[in-house]
Each structure stands twice: as C-alpha cells, then as structure tokens.
Amino acid sequence: MSGRNMRAPRAERERGSADRRMMPAALAVWATLLARHAVGEHWDVAVMTAMGVSLAAGVAVLLLTRGGPDARPRKAAPRIGPQCLWHAAVLLAAVGCATVAGGLSDLAESRDPLIGLLGSGESGVVTVTAVATTPVMSSERREADCQIDMRVRTVWSRDVGSPSNATVRAFAEDDACRWRQGAAYRVSGTLKAARFGSATAWLDVDRDDDVRETSPPPGWRAMGTRMQEAFFAQTDRLGDQGRVLVPGLTIGVLGQDVHRQETEGASPVDDTYAGALEEDFKRSGIMHPMAVSGSHFVLAAELVRRCCARLLAPRWFAAVGVIGAYAVLVALVYPSDSVLRAAAMGMVGVAGLFLGRRSQALSSLNWTVIAILLIRPELSGSYGFALSCAAVYGIVLFDAAVAGFLEGLMPTTLARAVSVTVCAQIPTLPIQVMMNPQVPLLAVPANVVTSPVVGMTTLVGLAALLVSWALPGLGHGLVLLASVGTAVLERCATLLGSMPSGTLVWPDGVAGAIAMTAAELACAAAVAATMHAMRILRRDDAADAGIPDGAATGTPYRPTPMSRWTTWWRETCAMLFDVQH
C-alpha cells in the first residue's frame, strides 16, 4: 500500500467545518481572564498553583506515554497519543498568554494617571484631551442631557500633562452637546468614579465653554456622522413606533436613546411609550432592535457575493467588495462589542474567500475570541461580547443536529428557522438571566414569526441610511417602508410581551446562571434518554419480528408526523384537483 493510501483514511476524517481543536484554547483564555477578575489580588498565587498542577500533569502524561528506555509497549493498556500532548501544550500556552495579557492590562490601568487621581481622592476638576469614540446619546442620568464615551489621551493636573489611555463618559447639558464622533476635544469637568457602565470614570461638564474641539474627525468618520444625521432627520418624520424601532433595527440604537438637536416640526418621543415598548421586546425575547448583531454583516456579505457572482467577478474582487461593505457598516452602526466580534470574525471569513477556501465558522469564531481577548482583556466581562459569541457558538455547534430532528416534525423551512432560534437561546440563556432574571418562554415562536420581517426590514433600513444624505425623498420613502416592517415587530412584541405567562421568574446572578445551565443539561439528558429508549423499543420490535440482531436488513421505515401530514396533503390535493389520476 502506498503512503498516499495509508494516509487516506485519516484525511477523510478531517473536516474543516467541524474543526473544534482551538475551542478549548478559546474557552481557556476566556476562563483565565474571568478568573483573574474574580480572584483579584490573590490571582498570582492562583496562577502559580494552576501552572504547577498543569506542569505536573503534563510531566505525568509524558512519562505514561513514552516510558523508560527499556519499556515495551503493552497492547492491552491504552496509550495517550502525541495529539493529547499537543492539546495540553496548547492549553498551557493559552492560559499563559491570557495571564500575561491580563497582567499587562492591569499594570497599564494601575499606572494610568486618571486612575491614580480617582484612587487618591484628588479627582475634583480636571482637564483632559480625549477623542470621542461613540455618537452623542441621551443621558442615562437626570443631571445631564447628553453623554458620550471618550478615549483619554492626556490628563492635565496642576498644569502638568500625563499620557493616559483610560475611557471616560462625559455628561453635559444641551449647550455643550455638540460633540462629533472621531473628533478630539479638550474638556474640563468634575471627575467621578463610574457607578455603572463600561467606562472607567465619569466627567461632568458644567459649562459650554469647558468643551473645545482641538481637531476635527477624519473624513470618513465625518461622512458617517452626516449620513446618520440625515437618516435621523427622516425617521423624525415618522410616528413614535418608527422613530423608536427603525434606528434600533438599522444601526443598533433605539430612537429615544439618540440625542440630537431639536428638529423643526418634530416632537420628542413619548418616554412612557418607548419604555413600555422596550420592556415588551425584552419580555417577548425579540432582541433584534436592541443591538447590531452578526446578521447585518451576513446580509451585507451575502449581497456583495451574489452581485459579484452575477457579474462573474473574480474571487479577489468579491473579497475586496465584502471588506468595503464591512468598513461601511462599522462606520455607520453604533460601535459595540458585538459589532467588534462580528467584524473580526467576518474578516477571517474574507481571508478564506480571498484564498479560495470555504468558510469555517467554528474555527473563525475560536480564533476571533482568542485574538480579541488577548488584545482587549477587559472584554472578557462584557455581556454584549459574551452574548454575541455564545449565540454563534450555539448555532454552529447544535444547528445541524437540532434541524435534522425538527425536520421530522415540521416543514423544512420552519424547522430551520426554529432550529436557529433554539440553538442561539441554549448558550445565551445563562448569560441573559445574569442581566435580567426573567426567562422569555415565548422567545422561540416570537423570533420564528419575526425572522422573515427582520431581514427585509434591516436591508431597507440600511438602504435608507445610505441614500438619505443625498436623496432625502427616497430616504423618507425607504424609512416609511421600514416602519411597516417594524410595525409587525411591535405588534408581535406587544401581544407576547403583555401575556402574564410569557416570562418565568428566575434567580439572578451567578446562581441563576448555574441553575439555568443545570436545567438545560437536564433537558438534554431527558431528550437523549428518550431517544435511547426509542431505539431500544425499535430493536425489540425487530427481534419480535424474527429479525436477528445485527443483521444487514437496513433501518425499518418509521413515518414521522411530518411525513404523514405531507402524504395526507398530497393525496387530498390529488383527489380534489387531479381526479383523472
């Protein structure tokens, strides 16, 4: 047998679409960074202990697999192959890299002058030079009208400037709310410790002249801001439903959360209606209008690929087109952790497209998680990043099995829609109950009903965002059409969210997440036990029929409920409309 044929059986087992080799490393990096936050000051002792135990385990595995110089192989004793050693080495390397990245991040944060001012209690009034990283939003505090997140570059204390890399959330009144995303500012205000949110500190701006723009935003960012403002000008002409949901579904920010100057002839959004509508969406489990997800990037990439395929464009041209579409999306939508995950994972897929390789969602996600967490360790505790990654993990790992099971109970199209929703819900529910101790019991039917509307409405909203700055009339027509789709979402969320039995109260915090995980494992075990019992019953039926166990007689035909309904429907149509047959 040639060497090629000897390698064939192993090569046939390799499937890039099911490559799970880097998944333990990604989870190890994530778990290490989370443990670092949980252990706190005792982290060094915990790391040394874990590394010592891992090293001892690695040495023991090495001795068991290789033995001494005179050791003879034992056929009966199982041997741990060299692949296990490589996996152990990769896990140790992942833990070590995560430890180093987290340590460097903590070291940089502890030596930041802004953190030093907060820790010393000498915060008070400070002056910073910072760059605006988000659009202007409505303030979450009653003491201010608007807020914006900024990345600090220099902290001025007693006329001495010190470099900084901390993030602050600036709060200001209406007169000082003329911020522009991407621009650099010199801001004076009262520095306070952040009570909530992802920012390191808060900066209260008291006067309009305390804010001075030192450099304008880049041209691409200024163009993106102009397109957003033109889009908001068209949504302001809609009713409250459209003003709230169309921006949310398009750029990931609900209409009432966007702060903008008063538009002529436009009344403010009813806060009571907007709050009740947002609560209905949460209770019904429809989260599409709350944030930009990977579906935006999937839609954009698929549209570009189909256009390039129609034009018979080369592969590299399609890859460049997808990169351009991703860049436009990142510039126009609200910057969030889920957008970062989707864009990074999409770029890995673009690299595969450029090289002529098929996309590998699981491998791309694993490398994306590893790279992002090592570069930005603080994202290990971000709910948005965790929800985005968990949903994709669930779809990639479980969708094929769940869809195959559901196709025997319902039509194929419906089975796939239900499968995607169920698979996304499985790993995200433990995270959701940590944020909101309520389980939306009707999330699956709600998302199945709204999923066709969400895709088309998102495309229409993005088209309106792209053309409103140049063709306001066309942009208004598109936002009107998008508001028709969001009206369907509103109706579904209102009906399902107002049901008393639509949600299940659940413990919150880590205890609630553990309880939810245990409940999901129990349900999975029950399903597996049921299927195993059905296989035993079928084998007993075959034995009663005189079919020997293990005989090559094939699998007995068992019509599924869906196949029975399909047969009945075809026979009914034949009797009613095709009598001659």
ZIBELQUI-V492652 format. One record per residue. N is the residue number from 1. PHI is phi in whole degrees, -180 to 180 (999 if undefined). Layout:
BEGIN
n=(N,N)
phi=(PHI,PHI)
END
This chain:
BEGIN
n=(1,2,3,4,5,6,7,8,9,10,11,12,13,14,15,16,17,18,19,20,21,22,23,24,25,26,27,28,29,30,31,32,33,34,35,36,37,38,39,40,41,42,43,44,45,46,47,48,49,50,51,52,53,54,55,56,57,58,59,60,61,62,63,64,65,66,67,68,69,70,71,72,73,74,75,76,77,78,79,80,81,82,83,84,85,86,87,88,89,90,91,92,93,94,95,96,97,98,99,100,101,102,103,104,105,106,107,108,109,110,111,112,113,114,115,116,117,118,119,120,121,122,123,124,125,126,127,128,129,130,131,132,133,134,135,136,137,138,139,140,141,142,143,144,145,146,147,148,149,150,151,152,153,154,155,156,157,158,159,160,161,162,163,164,165,166,167,168,169,170,171,172,173,174,175,176,177,178,179,180,181,182,183,184,185,186,187,188,189,190,191,192,193,194,195,196,197,198,199,200,201,202,203,204,205,206,207,208,209,210,211,212,213,214,215,216,217,218,219,220,221,222,223,224,225,226,227,228,229,230,231,232,233,234,235,236,237,238,239,240,241,242,243,244,245,246,247,248,249,250,251,252,253,254,255,256,257,258,259,260,261,262,263,264,265,266,267,268,269,270,271,272,273,274,275,276,277,278,279,280,281,282,283,284,285,286,287,288,289,290,291,292,293,294,295,296,297,298,299,300,301,302,303,304,305,306,307,308,309,310,311,312,313,314,315,316,317,318,319,320,321,322,323,324,325,326,327,328,329,330,331,332,333,334,335,336,337,338,339,340,341,342,343,344,345,346,347,348,349,350,351,352,353,354,355,356,357,358,359,360,361,362,363,364,365,366,367,368,369,370,371,372,373,374,375,376,377,378,379,380,381,382,383,384,385,386,387,388,389,390,391,392,393,394,395,396,397,398,399,400,401,402,403,404,405,406,407,408,409,410,411,412,413,414,415,416,417,418,419,420,421,422,423,424,425,426,427,428,429,430,431,432,433,434,435,436,437,438,439,440,441,442,443,444,445,446,447,448,449,450,451,452,453,454,455,456,457,458,459,460,461,462,463,464,465,466,467,468,469,470,471,472,473,474,475,476,477,478,479,480,481,482,483,484,485,486,487,488,489,490,491,492,493,494,495,496,497,498,499,500,501,502,503,504,505,506,507,508,509,510,511,512,513,514,515,516,517,518,519,520,521,522,523,524,525,526,527,528,529,530,531,532,533,534,535,536,537,538,539,540,541,542,543,544,545,546,547,548,549,550,551,552,553,554,555,556,557,558,559,560,561,562,563,564,565,566,567,568,569,570,571,572,573,574,575,576,577,578,579,580,581)
phi=(999,-73,-63,-65,-69,-67,-87,-64,-58,-70,-66,-68,-81,-79,-132,-64,-70,-121,-81,-105,-65,-91,-65,-60,-66,-63,-67,-67,-61,-64,-64,-65,-69,-66,-64,-62,-68,-74,-76,73,-69,-89,-66,-61,-65,-64,-66,-62,-66,-64,-66,-65,-64,-64,-65,-63,-64,-64,-63,-62,-63,-63,-67,-69,-85,-102,69,-85,-70,-104,-72,-108,-68,-103,-70,-79,-82,-70,-113,-86,-72,-64,-62,-64,-64,-65,-63,-63,-65,-65,-63,-62,-64,-64,-63,-64,-63,-65,-63,-65,-63,-66,-66,-65,-64,-66,-65,-64,-69,-68,-96,-71,-63,-67,-66,-63,-64,-67,-71,-82,78,-103,-61,56,-88,-131,-123,-130,-108,-144,-114,-72,-108,-135,-68,-73,-121,-67,-71,-85,-114,-73,-76,-137,-101,-142,-147,-155,-90,-136,-101,-75,-109,-142,-112,-104,-135,56,63,-118,-94,-127,-67,-144,-135,-79,-108,-128,-112,-90,-116,-149,-87,-58,-66,-104,-97,-94,-82,-133,-62,94,-83,-101,-134,-110,-122,-116,-173,-90,-87,-136,-72,-71,-89,-157,93,-90,-72,-72,-148,-110,-131,-89,-94,-91,-127,-66,-78,-82,-118,-137,-78,-96,-153,-74,-71,-59,-61,-67,-72,-62,-66,-63,-64,-64,-67,-64,-65,-65,-65,-66,-63,-78,-69,-65,-87,-91,-74,-60,-61,-69,-66,-85,-91,-63,-63,-64,-74,-88,-118,88,-133,-64,-58,-74,-90,-91,-95,-147,-65,-58,-88,-61,82,-108,-92,-67,-69,-66,-65,-65,-64,-65,-66,-65,-66,-63,-67,-63,-65,-68,-69,-84,84,-94,-107,-60,-76,-86,-162,-77,-113,-66,-63,-61,-72,-65,-63,-65,-65,-66,-64,-65,-63,-67,-64,-67,-66,-65,-89,57,-76,-67,-63,-65,-68,-65,-63,-65,-64,-66,-61,-63,-64,-63,-63,-65,-62,-61,-74,-102,-85,-71,-69,-149,-67,-68,-66,-61,-63,-65,-67,-65,-67,-64,-68,-64,-64,-65,-61,-64,-63,-65,-86,83,-107,-69,-69,-125,-62,-67,-64,-62,-66,-61,-67,-64,-62,-63,-65,-66,-70,-71,-80,-128,-61,-67,-74,-64,-103,-86,-66,-63,-66,-66,-64,-63,-68,-63,-63,-68,-58,-62,-66,-68,-83,-112,-63,-62,-69,-68,-64,-62,-71,-76,-65,-81,-114,-153,-58,-61,-61,-67,-63,-68,-64,-65,-63,-61,-66,-64,-66,-72,-76,-58,-83,-88,-60,-59,-76,-64,-70,-73,-88,-141,-75,-140,-105,-73,-73,-104,-65,-65,-63,-65,-72,-66,-68,-90,-59,-65,-72,-62,-61,-66,-66,-63,-63,-66,-64,-65,-64,-64,-64,-78,-110,-63,-72,-101,-127,-59,-64,-65,-62,-67,-63,-70,-69,-63,-66,-66,-67,-66,-67,-68,-65,-64,-62,-63,-63,-64,-66,-68,-67,-79,-72,-87,-72,-63,-94,-79,-130,-119,-68,-136,-60,-100,76,-65,-61,-66,-65,-65,-64,-66,-62,-64,-64,-66,-65,-65,-64,-64,-65,-65,-65,-64,-66,-64,-65,-65,-64,-65,-65,-64,-63,-65,-67,-66,-63,-66,-67,-64,-82,87,-89,-65,-67,87,-69,-82,-106,83,-92,-62,-76,-126,-65,-82,-56,-68,-66,-65,-64,-65,-64,-62,-66,-66,-66,-65,-62,-66,-69,-85,-119,-137,-66,-64,-92)
END
